Amino acid sequence: MCGEGVEDLPHIFISGRVTSSLWGSVFRWLQLQPFLGSDPVDLMKWCDLVRIGPNQSQVLEVVCGTTLWFLWRFRNDVVHGSKTLPVN
Ligand SMILES: [Zn+2]
C-alpha cells in the first residue's frame, strides 16, 4: 500500500507507515495507549483484554474491527488501481 517493505498481514493491518499512523490517530481519539503488537488477530484479542468499562469495550471492538475492514478495502482499492496514496 505504501510501497515500503513486504506487504504482509502485519504490515497491511498494523505496522505499515500508513496503517500505524492511522492506528495512532484512532488510539489518540479513544484516549488509549496504543496497541504494541503487529498481528491483527492479537489486536482483536487485545480489545477484549483492555481494562475499560464493558460498554466501552464493545465500542473499542467495533472501532478496531471497522478500522481493519476499512484498511482491507482501502488496500484492495490501491492494489487494483482505483485509489492511490497521496505523496506525503
Ligand atoms: Zn505499506
PDB file of the backbone (N, CA, C, O) and the ligand in Angstrom, with CONECT records:
HET     ZN  A 101       1
ATOM      1  N   MET A   1       0.828  -1.201   0.000  1.00  0.00           N
ATOM      2  CA  MET A   1       0.000   0.000   0.000  1.00  0.00           C
ATOM      3  C   MET A   1       0.866   1.256   0.000  1.00  0.00           C
ATOM      4  O   MET A   1       0.629   2.177  -0.781  1.00  0.00           O
ATOM      5  N   CYS A   2       1.869   1.292   0.874  1.00  0.00           N
ATOM      6  CA  CYS A   2       2.727   2.465   0.966  1.00  0.00           C
ATOM      7  C   CYS A   2       4.002   2.287   0.151  1.00  0.00           C
ATOM      8  O   CYS A   2       4.789   3.223   0.011  1.00  0.00           O
ATOM      9  N   GLY A   3       4.209   1.079  -0.390  1.00  0.00           N
ATOM     10  CA  GLY A   3       5.399   0.834  -1.206  1.00  0.00           C
ATOM     11  C   GLY A   3       6.657   0.610  -0.393  1.00  0.00           C
ATOM     12  O   GLY A   3       7.756   0.614  -0.948  1.00  0.00           O
ATOM     13  N   GLU A   4       6.525   0.418   0.894  1.00  0.00           N
ATOM     14  CA  GLU A   4       7.679   0.218   1.774  1.00  0.00           C
ATOM     15  C   GLU A   4       7.556  -1.145   2.447  1.00  0.00           C
ATOM     16  O   GLU A   4       6.549  -1.419   3.099  1.00  0.00           O
ATOM     17  N   GLY A   5       8.539  -1.980   2.302  1.00  0.00           N
ATOM     18  CA  GLY A   5       8.542  -3.260   2.977  1.00  0.00           C
ATOM     19  C   GLY A   5       7.640  -4.278   2.321  1.00  0.00           C
ATOM     20  O   GLY A   5       6.994  -4.007   1.309  1.00  0.00           O
ATOM     21  N   VAL A   6       7.609  -5.455   2.919  1.00  0.00           N
ATOM     22  CA  VAL A   6       6.782  -6.552   2.431  1.00  0.00           C
ATOM     23  C   VAL A   6       5.341  -6.307   2.887  1.00  0.00           C
ATOM     24  O   VAL A   6       5.089  -6.035   4.060  1.00  0.00           O
ATOM     25  N   GLU A   7       4.422  -6.405   1.963  1.00  0.00           N
ATOM     26  CA  GLU A   7       3.015  -6.142   2.278  1.00  0.00           C
ATOM     27  C   GLU A   7       2.372  -7.397   2.869  1.00  0.00           C
ATOM     28  O   GLU A   7       1.421  -7.939   2.307  1.00  0.00           O
ATOM     29  N   ASP A   8       2.896  -7.849   4.003  1.00  0.00           N
ATOM     30  CA  ASP A   8       2.279  -8.994   4.673  1.00  0.00           C
ATOM     31  C   ASP A   8       1.161  -8.491   5.592  1.00  0.00           C
ATOM     32  O   ASP A   8       0.934  -7.286   5.699  1.00  0.00           O
ATOM     33  N   LEU A   9       0.470  -9.416   6.250  1.00  0.00           N
ATOM     34  CA  LEU A   9      -0.691  -9.011   7.050  1.00  0.00           C
ATOM     35  C   LEU A   9      -0.336  -8.004   8.148  1.00  0.00           C
ATOM     36  O   LEU A   9      -1.046  -7.010   8.305  1.00  0.00           O
ATOM     37  N   PRO A  10       0.753  -8.230   8.922  1.00  0.00           N
ATOM     38  CA  PRO A  10       1.082  -7.216   9.932  1.00  0.00           C
ATOM     39  C   PRO A  10       1.324  -5.837   9.322  1.00  0.00           C
ATOM     40  O   PRO A  10       0.903  -4.823   9.879  1.00  0.00           O
ATOM     41  N   HIS A  11       2.012  -5.805   8.164  1.00  0.00           N
ATOM     42  CA  HIS A  11       2.291  -4.519   7.526  1.00  0.00           C
ATOM     43  C   HIS A  11       0.998  -3.858   7.057  1.00  0.00           C
ATOM     44  O   HIS A  11       0.776  -2.671   7.294  1.00  0.00           O
ATOM     45  N   ILE A  12       0.146  -4.640   6.390  1.00  0.00           N
ATOM     46  CA  ILE A  12      -1.090  -4.081   5.829  1.00  0.00           C
ATOM     47  C   ILE A  12      -2.016  -3.579   6.930  1.00  0.00           C
ATOM     48  O   ILE A  12      -2.631  -2.521   6.798  1.00  0.00           O
ATOM     49  N   PHE A  13      -2.113  -4.346   8.020  1.00  0.00           N
ATOM     50  CA  PHE A  13      -3.139  -4.026   9.022  1.00  0.00           C
ATOM     51  C   PHE A  13      -2.635  -3.252  10.234  1.00  0.00           C
ATOM     52  O   PHE A  13      -3.427  -2.575  10.891  1.00  0.00           O
ATOM     53  N   ILE A  14      -1.340  -3.328  10.553  1.00  0.00           N
ATOM     54  CA  ILE A  14      -0.892  -2.744  11.825  1.00  0.00           C
ATOM     55  C   ILE A  14       0.347  -1.862  11.681  1.00  0.00           C
ATOM     56  O   ILE A  14       0.338  -0.710  12.114  1.00  0.00           O
ATOM     57  N   SER A  15       1.397  -2.384  11.084  1.00  0.00           N
ATOM     58  CA  SER A  15       2.706  -1.752  11.257  1.00  0.00           C
ATOM     59  C   SER A  15       3.216  -0.965  10.060  1.00  0.00           C
ATOM     60  O   SER A  15       4.266  -0.330  10.161  1.00  0.00           O
ATOM     61  N   GLY A  16       2.522  -0.980   8.943  1.00  0.00           N
ATOM     62  CA  GLY A  16       2.965  -0.183   7.791  1.00  0.00           C
ATOM     63  C   GLY A  16       2.923   1.312   8.120  1.00  0.00           C
ATOM     64  O   GLY A  16       2.274   1.723   9.082  1.00  0.00           O
ATOM     65  N   ARG A  17       3.612   2.110   7.324  1.00  0.00           N
ATOM     66  CA  ARG A  17       3.668   3.559   7.583  1.00  0.00           C
ATOM     67  C   ARG A  17       2.258   4.169   7.638  1.00  0.00           C
ATOM     68  O   ARG A  17       1.936   4.930   8.550  1.00  0.00           O
ATOM     69  N   VAL A  18       1.453   3.832   6.677  1.00  0.00           N
ATOM     70  CA  VAL A  18       0.107   4.396   6.603  1.00  0.00           C
ATOM     71  C   VAL A  18      -0.762   3.868   7.741  1.00  0.00           C
ATOM     72  O   VAL A  18      -1.453   4.628   8.421  1.00  0.00           O
ATOM     73  N   THR A  19      -0.712   2.547   7.934  1.00  0.00           N
ATOM     74  CA  THR A  19      -1.602   1.953   8.936  1.00  0.00           C
ATOM     75  C   THR A  19      -1.192   2.325  10.359  1.00  0.00           C
ATOM     76  O   THR A  19      -2.059   2.566  11.199  1.00  0.00           O
ATOM     77  N   SER A  20       0.097   2.377  10.647  1.00  0.00           N
ATOM     78  CA  SER A  20       0.493   2.734  12.016  1.00  0.00           C
ATOM     79  C   SER A  20       0.110   4.176  12.327  1.00  0.00           C
ATOM     80  O   SER A  20      -0.233   4.499  13.465  1.00  0.00           O
ATOM     81  N   SER A  21       0.168   5.039  11.324  1.00  0.00           N
ATOM     82  CA  SER A  21      -0.265   6.421  11.523  1.00  0.00           C
ATOM     83  C   SER A  21      -1.769   6.479  11.800  1.00  0.00           C
ATOM     84  O   SER A  21      -2.222   7.222  12.671  1.00  0.00           O
ATOM     85  N   LEU A  22      -2.534   5.688  11.049  1.00  0.00           N
ATOM     86  CA  LEU A  22      -3.981   5.643  11.263  1.00  0.00           C
ATOM     87  C   LEU A  22      -4.312   5.129  12.664  1.00  0.00           C
ATOM     88  O   LEU A  22      -5.136   5.712  13.369  1.00  0.00           O
ATOM     89  N   TRP A  23      -3.655   4.020  13.065  1.00  0.00           N
ATOM     90  CA  TRP A  23      -3.901   3.493  14.411  1.00  0.00           C
ATOM     91  C   TRP A  23      -3.515   4.498  15.485  1.00  0.00           C
ATOM     92  O   TRP A  23      -4.197   4.604  16.504  1.00  0.00           O
ATOM     93  N   GLY A  24      -2.437   5.233  15.274  1.00  0.00           N
ATOM     94  CA  GLY A  24      -2.051   6.271  16.238  1.00  0.00           C
ATOM     95  C   GLY A  24      -3.175   7.279  16.430  1.00  0.00           C
ATOM     96  O   GLY A  24      -3.473   7.684  17.554  1.00  0.00           O
ATOM     97  N   SER A  25      -3.790   7.677  15.332  1.00  0.00           N
ATOM     98  CA  SER A  25      -4.908   8.627  15.421  1.00  0.00           C
ATOM     99  C   SER A  25      -6.104   8.004  16.115  1.00  0.00           C
ATOM    100  O   SER A  25      -6.761   8.652  16.930  1.00  0.00           O
ATOM    101  N   VAL A  26      -6.392   6.739  15.794  1.00  0.00           N
ATOM    102  CA  VAL A  26      -7.539   6.058  16.415  1.00  0.00           C
ATOM    103  C   VAL A  26      -7.343   5.974  17.919  1.00  0.00           C
ATOM    104  O   VAL A  26      -8.264   6.281  18.677  1.00  0.00           O
ATOM    105  N   PHE A  27      -6.154   5.561  18.369  1.00  0.00           N
ATOM    106  CA  PHE A  27      -5.947   5.391  19.810  1.00  0.00           C
ATOM    107  C   PHE A  27      -5.866   6.732  20.532  1.00  0.00           C
ATOM    108  O   PHE A  27      -6.261   6.826  21.694  1.00  0.00           O
ATOM    109  N   ARG A  28      -5.361   7.772  19.867  1.00  0.00           N
ATOM    110  CA  ARG A  28      -5.401   9.112  20.482  1.00  0.00           C
ATOM    111  C   ARG A  28      -6.848   9.563  20.654  1.00  0.00           C
ATOM    112  O   ARG A  28      -7.225  10.115  21.687  1.00  0.00           O
ATOM    113  N   TRP A  29      -7.657   9.313  19.609  1.00  0.00           N
ATOM    114  CA  TRP A  29      -9.075   9.672  19.661  1.00  0.00           C
ATOM    115  C   TRP A  29      -9.781   8.926  20.799  1.00  0.00           C
ATOM    116  O   TRP A  29     -10.616   9.498  21.499  1.00  0.00           O
ATOM    117  N   LEU A  30      -9.441   7.660  20.973  1.00  0.00           N
ATOM    118  CA  LEU A  30     -10.050   6.852  22.032  1.00  0.00           C
ATOM    119  C   LEU A  30      -9.408   7.097  23.402  1.00  0.00           C
ATOM    120  O   LEU A  30      -9.878   6.585  24.418  1.00  0.00           O
ATOM    121  N   GLN A  31      -8.329   7.887  23.415  1.00  0.00           N
ATOM    122  CA  GLN A  31      -7.588   8.181  24.637  1.00  0.00           C
ATOM    123  C   GLN A  31      -7.097   6.897  25.304  1.00  0.00           C
ATOM    124  O   GLN A  31      -7.224   6.715  26.515  1.00  0.00           O
ATOM    125  N   LEU A  32      -6.529   6.009  24.473  1.00  0.00           N
ATOM    126  CA  LEU A  32      -5.956   4.749  24.946  1.00  0.00           C
ATOM    127  C   LEU A  32      -4.487   4.679  24.562  1.00  0.00           C
ATOM    128  O   LEU A  32      -4.044   5.297  23.594  1.00  0.00           O
ATOM    129  N   GLN A  33      -3.743   3.907  25.352  1.00  0.00           N
ATOM    130  CA  GLN A  33      -2.378   3.600  24.965  1.00  0.00           C
ATOM    131  C   GLN A  33      -2.427   2.783  23.676  1.00  0.00           C
ATOM    132  O   GLN A  33      -3.347   1.985  23.498  1.00  0.00           O
ATOM    133  N   PRO A  34      -1.472   2.960  22.782  1.00  0.00           N
ATOM    134  CA  PRO A  34      -1.525   2.219  21.515  1.00  0.00           C
ATOM    135  C   PRO A  34      -1.294   0.722  21.707  1.00  0.00           C
ATOM    136  O   PRO A  34      -0.626   0.291  22.647  1.00  0.00           O
ATOM    137  N   PHE A  35      -1.862  -0.051  20.796  1.00  0.00           N
ATOM    138  CA  PHE A  35      -1.603  -1.488  20.719  1.00  0.00           C
ATOM    139  C   PHE A  35      -0.174  -1.661  20.237  1.00  0.00           C
ATOM    140  O   PHE A  35       0.233  -1.036  19.258  1.00  0.00           O
ATOM    141  N   LEU A  36       0.600  -2.517  20.928  1.00  0.00           N
ATOM    142  CA  LEU A  36       2.030  -2.622  20.622  1.00  0.00           C
ATOM    143  C   LEU A  36       2.386  -3.844  19.783  1.00  0.00           C
ATOM    144  O   LEU A  36       3.551  -4.021  19.428  1.00  0.00           O
ATOM    145  N   GLY A  37       1.417  -4.686  19.459  1.00  0.00           N
ATOM    146  CA  GLY A  37       1.705  -5.869  18.663  1.00  0.00           C
ATOM    147  C   GLY A  37       1.678  -5.572  17.177  1.00  0.00           C
ATOM    148  O   GLY A  37       1.582  -4.419  16.756  1.00  0.00           O
ATOM    149  N   SER A  38       1.764  -6.639  16.386  1.00  0.00           N
ATOM    150  CA  SER A  38       1.743  -6.448  14.934  1.00  0.00           C
ATOM    151  C   SER A  38       0.775  -7.409  14.233  1.00  0.00           C
ATOM    152  O   SER A  38       0.675  -7.405  13.006  1.00  0.00           O
ATOM    153  N   ASP A  39       0.071  -8.223  15.006  1.00  0.00           N
ATOM    154  CA  ASP A  39      -0.839  -9.208  14.421  1.00  0.00           C
ATOM    155  C   ASP A  39      -2.282  -8.716  14.588  1.00  0.00           C
ATOM    156  O   ASP A  39      -2.702  -8.407  15.703  1.00  0.00           O
ATOM    157  N   PRO A  40      -3.047  -8.639  13.484  1.00  0.00           N
ATOM    158  CA  PRO A  40      -4.424  -8.160  13.614  1.00  0.00           C
ATOM    159  C   PRO A  40      -5.296  -9.040  14.495  1.00  0.00           C
ATOM    160  O   PRO A  40      -6.221  -8.538  15.133  1.00  0.00           O
ATOM    161  N   VAL A  41      -5.023 -10.353  14.546  1.00  0.00           N
ATOM    162  CA  VAL A  41      -5.784 -11.230  15.446  1.00  0.00           C
ATOM    163  C   VAL A  41      -5.476 -10.860  16.895  1.00  0.00           C
ATOM    164  O   VAL A  41      -6.376 -10.811  17.733  1.00  0.00           O
ATOM    165  N   ASP A  42      -4.203 -10.601  17.185  1.00  0.00           N
ATOM    166  CA  ASP A  42      -3.825 -10.171  18.537  1.00  0.00           C
ATOM    167  C   ASP A  42      -4.468  -8.831  18.888  1.00  0.00           C
ATOM    168  O   ASP A  42      -4.822  -8.593  20.042  1.00  0.00           O
ATOM    169  N   LEU A  43      -4.616  -7.967  17.902  1.00  0.00           N
ATOM    170  CA  LEU A  43      -5.279  -6.678  18.152  1.00  0.00           C
ATOM    171  C   LEU A  43      -6.704  -6.897  18.664  1.00  0.00           C
ATOM    172  O   LEU A  43      -7.129  -6.263  19.630  1.00  0.00           O
ATOM    173  N   MET A  44      -7.434  -7.799  18.007  1.00  0.00           N
ATOM    174  CA  MET A  44      -8.813  -8.037  18.431  1.00  0.00           C
ATOM    175  C   MET A  44      -8.852  -8.708  19.810  1.00  0.00           C
ATOM    176  O   MET A  44      -9.749  -8.435  20.608  1.00  0.00           O
ATOM    177  N   LYS A  45      -7.874  -9.590  20.091  1.00  0.00           N
ATOM    178  CA  LYS A  45      -7.798 -10.175  21.440  1.00  0.00           C
ATOM    179  C   LYS A  45      -7.493  -9.088  22.470  1.00  0.00           C
ATOM    180  O   LYS A  45      -8.063  -9.065  23.561  1.00  0.00           O
ATOM    181  N   TRP A  46      -6.578  -8.187  22.096  1.00  0.00           N
ATOM    182  CA  TRP A  46      -6.214  -7.075  22.972  1.00  0.00           C
ATOM    183  C   TRP A  46      -7.443  -6.228  23.307  1.00  0.00           C
ATOM    184  O   TRP A  46      -7.599  -5.768  24.439  1.00  0.00           O
ATOM    185  N   CYS A  47      -8.311  -6.027  22.318  1.00  0.00           N
ATOM    186  CA  CYS A  47      -9.538  -5.249  22.550  1.00  0.00           C
ATOM    187  C   CYS A  47     -10.370  -5.864  23.664  1.00  0.00           C
ATOM    188  O   CYS A  47     -10.996  -5.147  24.445  1.00  0.00           O
ATOM    189  N   ASP A  48     -10.379  -7.205  23.741  1.00  0.00           N
ATOM    190  CA  ASP A  48     -11.141  -7.881  24.800  1.00  0.00           C
ATOM    191  C   ASP A  48     -10.478  -7.711  26.161  1.00  0.00           C
ATOM    192  O   ASP A  48     -11.155  -7.745  27.188  1.00  0.00           O
ATOM    193  N   LEU A  49      -9.162  -7.528  26.177  1.00  0.00           N
ATOM    194  CA  LEU A  49      -8.417  -7.520  27.432  1.00  0.00           C
ATOM    195  C   LEU A  49      -8.186  -6.132  28.011  1.00  0.00           C
ATOM    196  O   LEU A  49      -7.863  -6.002  29.191  1.00  0.00           O
ATOM    197  N   VAL A  50      -8.348  -5.090  27.191  1.00  0.00           N
ATOM    198  CA  VAL A  50      -8.104  -3.742  27.689  1.00  0.00           C
ATOM    199  C   VAL A  50      -9.073  -3.455  28.826  1.00  0.00           C
ATOM    200  O   VAL A  50     -10.272  -3.710  28.718  1.00  0.00           O
ATOM    201  N   ARG A  51      -8.544  -2.928  29.900  1.00  0.00           N
ATOM    202  CA  ARG A  51      -9.365  -2.685  31.084  1.00  0.00           C
ATOM    203  C   ARG A  51     -10.067  -1.337  30.965  1.00  0.00           C
ATOM    204  O   ARG A  51      -9.570  -0.303  31.411  1.00  0.00           O
ATOM    205  N   ILE A  52     -11.242  -1.393  30.345  1.00  0.00           N
ATOM    206  CA  ILE A  52     -12.135  -0.249  30.287  1.00  0.00           C
ATOM    207  C   ILE A  52     -13.526  -0.779  30.582  1.00  0.00           C
ATOM    208  O   ILE A  52     -13.701  -1.988  30.727  1.00  0.00           O
ATOM    209  N   GLY A  53     -14.490   0.070  30.674  1.00  0.00           N
ATOM    210  CA  GLY A  53     -15.844  -0.365  31.006  1.00  0.00           C
ATOM    211  C   GLY A  53     -16.411  -1.314  29.954  1.00  0.00           C
ATOM    212  O   GLY A  53     -15.954  -1.324  28.811  1.00  0.00           O
ATOM    213  N   PRO A  54     -17.431  -2.129  30.349  1.00  0.00           N
ATOM    214  CA  PRO A  54     -17.983  -3.119  29.415  1.00  0.00           C
ATOM    215  C   PRO A  54     -18.554  -2.499  28.139  1.00  0.00           C
ATOM    216  O   PRO A  54     -18.344  -3.032  27.050  1.00  0.00           O
ATOM    217  N   ASN A  55     -19.269  -1.389  28.261  1.00  0.00           N
ATOM    218  CA  ASN A  55     -19.808  -0.748  27.062  1.00  0.00           C
ATOM    219  C   ASN A  55     -18.684  -0.176  26.204  1.00  0.00           C
ATOM    220  O   ASN A  55     -18.738  -0.245  24.976  1.00  0.00           O
ATOM    221  N   GLN A  56     -17.664   0.388  26.856  1.00  0.00           N
ATOM    222  CA  GLN A  56     -16.539   0.949  26.118  1.00  0.00           C
ATOM    223  C   GLN A  56     -15.745  -0.151  25.417  1.00  0.00           C
ATOM    224  O   GLN A  56     -15.187   0.063  24.341  1.00  0.00           O
ATOM    225  N   SER A  57     -15.699  -1.332  26.039  1.00  0.00           N
ATOM    226  CA  SER A  57     -15.001  -2.450  25.419  1.00  0.00           C
ATOM    227  C   SER A  57     -15.679  -2.854  24.114  1.00  0.00           C
ATOM    228  O   SER A  57     -15.007  -3.169  23.132  1.00  0.00           O
ATOM    229  N   GLN A  58     -17.013  -2.844  24.105  1.00  0.00           N
ATOM    230  CA  GLN A  58     -17.740  -3.163  22.877  1.00  0.00           C
ATOM    231  C   GLN A  58     -17.493  -2.095  21.813  1.00  0.00           C
ATOM    232  O   GLN A  58     -17.347  -2.410  20.632  1.00  0.00           O
ATOM    233  N   VAL A  59     -17.448  -0.842  22.232  1.00  0.00           N
ATOM    234  CA  VAL A  59     -17.166   0.245  21.284  1.00  0.00           C
ATOM    235  C   VAL A  59     -15.771   0.069  20.706  1.00  0.00           C
ATOM    236  O   VAL A  59     -15.565   0.241  19.504  1.00  0.00           O
ATOM    237  N   LEU A  60     -14.806  -0.275  21.565  1.00  0.00           N
ATOM    238  CA  LEU A  60     -13.439  -0.481  21.093  1.00  0.00           C
ATOM    239  C   LEU A  60     -13.386  -1.605  20.062  1.00  0.00           C
ATOM    240  O   LEU A  60     -12.711  -1.473  19.041  1.00  0.00           O
ATOM    241  N   GLU A  61     -14.083  -2.703  20.315  1.00  0.00           N
ATOM    242  CA  GLU A  61     -14.103  -3.802  19.346  1.00  0.00           C
ATOM    243  C   GLU A  61     -14.690  -3.362  18.013  1.00  0.00           C
ATOM    244  O   GLU A  61     -14.176  -3.728  16.957  1.00  0.00           O
ATOM    245  N   VAL A  62     -15.749  -2.589  18.055  1.00  0.00           N
ATOM    246  CA  VAL A  62     -16.377  -2.117  16.814  1.00  0.00           C
ATOM    247  C   VAL A  62     -15.423  -1.175  16.070  1.00  0.00           C
ATOM    248  O   VAL A  62     -15.267  -1.275  14.853  1.00  0.00           O
ATOM    249  N   VAL A  63     -14.795  -0.269  16.805  1.00  0.00           N
ATOM    250  CA  VAL A  63     -13.886   0.677  16.162  1.00  0.00           C
ATOM    251  C   VAL A  63     -12.706  -0.064  15.532  1.00  0.00           C
ATOM    252  O   VAL A  63     -12.338   0.216  14.392  1.00  0.00           O
ATOM    253  N   CYS A  64     -12.112  -1.006  16.267  1.00  0.00           N
ATOM    254  CA  CYS A  64     -10.958  -1.742  15.733  1.00  0.00           C
ATOM    255  C   CYS A  64     -11.373  -2.633  14.557  1.00  0.00           C
ATOM    256  O   CYS A  64     -10.667  -2.697  13.550  1.00  0.00           O
ATOM    257  N   GLY A  65     -12.504  -3.313  14.681  1.00  0.00           N
ATOM    258  CA  GLY A  65     -12.977  -4.157  13.585  1.00  0.00           C
ATOM    259  C   GLY A  65     -13.289  -3.348  12.344  1.00  0.00           C
ATOM    260  O   GLY A  65     -12.966  -3.757  11.229  1.00  0.00           O
ATOM    261  N   THR A  66     -13.921  -2.193  12.539  1.00  0.00           N
ATOM    262  CA  THR A  66     -14.246  -1.328  11.405  1.00  0.00           C
ATOM    263  C   THR A  66     -12.987  -0.771  10.768  1.00  0.00           C
ATOM    264  O   THR A  66     -12.903  -0.663   9.545  1.00  0.00           O
ATOM    265  N   THR A  67     -12.007  -0.417  11.589  1.00  0.00           N
ATOM    266  CA  THR A  67     -10.745   0.104  11.049  1.00  0.00           C
ATOM    267  C   THR A  67     -10.035  -0.975  10.243  1.00  0.00           C
ATOM    268  O   THR A  67      -9.501  -0.685   9.173  1.00  0.00           O
ATOM    269  N   LEU A  68     -10.014  -2.220  10.735  1.00  0.00           N
ATOM    270  CA  LEU A  68      -9.403  -3.319   9.971  1.00  0.00           C
ATOM    271  C   LEU A  68     -10.134  -3.528   8.647  1.00  0.00           C
ATOM    272  O   LEU A  68      -9.498  -3.731   7.613  1.00  0.00           O
ATOM    273  N   TRP A  69     -11.441  -3.481   8.672  1.00  0.00           N
ATOM    274  CA  TRP A  69     -12.232  -3.645   7.443  1.00  0.00           C
ATOM    275  C   TRP A  69     -11.911  -2.518   6.465  1.00  0.00           C
ATOM    276  O   TRP A  69     -11.717  -2.756   5.273  1.00  0.00           O
ATOM    277  N   PHE A  70     -11.856  -1.279   6.982  1.00  0.00           N
ATOM    278  CA  PHE A  70     -11.532  -0.134   6.124  1.00  0.00           C
ATOM    279  C   PHE A  70     -10.146  -0.300   5.491  1.00  0.00           C
ATOM    280  O   PHE A  70      -9.963  -0.036   4.303  1.00  0.00           O
ATOM    281  N   LEU A  71      -9.171  -0.741   6.301  1.00  0.00           N
ATOM    282  CA  LEU A  71      -7.812  -0.917   5.779  1.00  0.00           C
ATOM    283  C   LEU A  71      -7.782  -1.979   4.673  1.00  0.00           C
ATOM    284  O   LEU A  71      -7.102  -1.806   3.662  1.00  0.00           O
ATOM    285  N   TRP A  72      -8.513  -3.066   4.868  1.00  0.00           N
ATOM    286  CA  TRP A  72      -8.544  -4.117   3.851  1.00  0.00           C
ATOM    287  C   TRP A  72      -9.184  -3.594   2.557  1.00  0.00           C
ATOM    288  O   TRP A  72      -8.671  -3.851   1.468  1.00  0.00           O
ATOM    289  N   ARG A  73     -10.286  -2.871   2.669  1.00  0.00           N
ATOM    290  CA  ARG A  73     -10.957  -2.305   1.499  1.00  0.00           C
ATOM    291  C   ARG A  73     -10.054  -1.289   0.804  1.00  0.00           C
ATOM    292  O   ARG A  73      -9.946  -1.286  -0.422  1.00  0.00           O
ATOM    293  N   PHE A  74      -9.405  -0.424   1.591  1.00  0.00           N
ATOM    294  CA  PHE A  74      -8.526   0.583   1.012  1.00  0.00           C
ATOM    295  C   PHE A  74      -7.337  -0.086   0.324  1.00  0.00           C
ATOM    296  O   PHE A  74      -6.934   0.316  -0.767  1.00  0.00           O
ATOM    297  N   ARG A  75      -6.776  -1.119   0.979  1.00  0.00           N
ATOM    298  CA  ARG A  75      -5.652  -1.854   0.388  1.00  0.00           C
ATOM    299  C   ARG A  75      -6.074  -2.452  -0.956  1.00  0.00           C
ATOM    300  O   ARG A  75      -5.316  -2.372  -1.923  1.00  0.00           O
ATOM    301  N   ASN A  76      -7.258  -3.043  -1.035  1.00  0.00           N
ATOM    302  CA  ASN A  76      -7.732  -3.620  -2.287  1.00  0.00           C
ATOM    303  C   ASN A  76      -7.938  -2.542  -3.344  1.00  0.00           C
ATOM    304  O   ASN A  76      -7.638  -2.762  -4.518  1.00  0.00           O
ATOM    305  N   ASP A  77      -8.441  -1.391  -2.945  1.00  0.00           N
ATOM    306  CA  ASP A  77      -8.621  -0.296  -3.902  1.00  0.00           C
ATOM    307  C   ASP A  77      -7.274   0.168  -4.455  1.00  0.00           C
ATOM    308  O   ASP A  77      -7.163   0.466  -5.645  1.00  0.00           O
ATOM    309  N   VAL A  78      -6.249   0.232  -3.599  1.00  0.00           N
ATOM    310  CA  VAL A  78      -4.923   0.650  -4.053  1.00  0.00           C
ATOM    311  C   VAL A  78      -4.320  -0.414  -4.971  1.00  0.00           C
ATOM    312  O   VAL A  78      -3.801  -0.094  -6.041  1.00  0.00           O
ATOM    313  N   VAL A  79      -4.390  -1.685  -4.548  1.00  0.00           N
ATOM    314  CA  VAL A  79      -3.800  -2.773  -5.333  1.00  0.00           C
ATOM    315  C   VAL A  79      -4.468  -2.885  -6.701  1.00  0.00           C
ATOM    316  O   VAL A  79      -3.800  -3.148  -7.700  1.00  0.00           O
ATOM    317  N   HIS A  80      -5.771  -2.688  -6.747  1.00  0.00           N
ATOM    318  CA  HIS A  80      -6.493  -2.840  -8.006  1.00  0.00           C
ATOM    319  C   HIS A  80      -6.621  -1.526  -8.773  1.00  0.00           C
ATOM    320  O   HIS A  80      -7.307  -1.451  -9.793  1.00  0.00           O
ATOM    321  N   GLY A  81      -5.954  -0.500  -8.271  1.00  0.00           N
ATOM    322  CA  GLY A  81      -5.761   0.720  -9.058  1.00  0.00           C
ATOM    323  C   GLY A  81      -6.846   1.765  -9.001  1.00  0.00           C
ATOM    324  O   GLY A  81      -6.770   2.752  -9.733  1.00  0.00           O
ATOM    325  N   SER A  82      -7.860   1.596  -8.160  1.00  0.00           N
ATOM    326  CA  SER A  82      -8.900   2.619  -8.138  1.00  0.00           C
ATOM    327  C   SER A  82      -8.579   3.741  -7.148  1.00  0.00           C
ATOM    328  O   SER A  82      -9.260   4.767  -7.142  1.00  0.00           O
ATOM    329  N   LYS A  83      -7.554   3.562  -6.316  1.00  0.00           N
ATOM    330  CA  LYS A  83      -7.134   4.622  -5.396  1.00  0.00           C
ATOM    331  C   LYS A  83      -5.613   4.671  -5.352  1.00  0.00           C
ATOM    332  O   LYS A  83      -4.948   3.660  -5.576  1.00  0.00           O
ATOM    333  N   THR A  84      -5.076   5.820  -5.069  1.00  0.00           N
ATOM    334  CA  THR A  84      -3.648   5.962  -4.842  1.00  0.00           C
ATOM    335  C   THR A  84      -3.437   6.737  -3.557  1.00  0.00           C
ATOM    336  O   THR A  84      -4.278   7.533  -3.141  1.00  0.00           O
ATOM    337  N   LEU A  85      -2.292   6.485  -2.938  1.00  0.00           N
ATOM    338  CA  LEU A  85      -1.962   7.231  -1.743  1.00  0.00           C
ATOM    339  C   LEU A  85      -1.391   8.580  -2.148  1.00  0.00           C
ATOM    340  O   LEU A  85      -0.576   8.649  -3.068  1.00  0.00           O
ATOM    341  N   PRO A  86      -1.800   9.653  -1.482  1.00  0.00           N
ATOM    342  CA  PRO A  86      -1.177  10.953  -1.761  1.00  0.00           C
ATOM    343  C   PRO A  86       0.282  10.933  -1.314  1.00  0.00           C
ATOM    344  O   PRO A  86       0.622  10.286  -0.323  1.00  0.00           O
ATOM    345  N   VAL A  87       1.134  11.633  -2.034  1.00  0.00           N
ATOM    346  CA  VAL A  87       2.535  11.759  -1.622  1.00  0.00           C
ATOM    347  C   VAL A  87       2.557  12.637  -0.391  1.00  0.00           C
ATOM    348  O   VAL A  87       1.951  13.708  -0.382  1.00  0.00           O
ATOM    349  N   ASN A  88       3.263  12.187   0.669  1.00  0.00           N
ATOM    350  CA  ASN A  88       3.294  12.835   1.990  1.00  0.00           C
ATOM    351  C   ASN A  88       1.945  12.674   2.579  1.00  0.00           C
ATOM    352  O   ASN A  88       1.699  13.131   3.695  1.00  0.00           O
TER     353      ASN A  88
HETATM  354 ZN    ZN A 101       2.784  -0.415   3.022  1.00  0.00          ZN2+
END
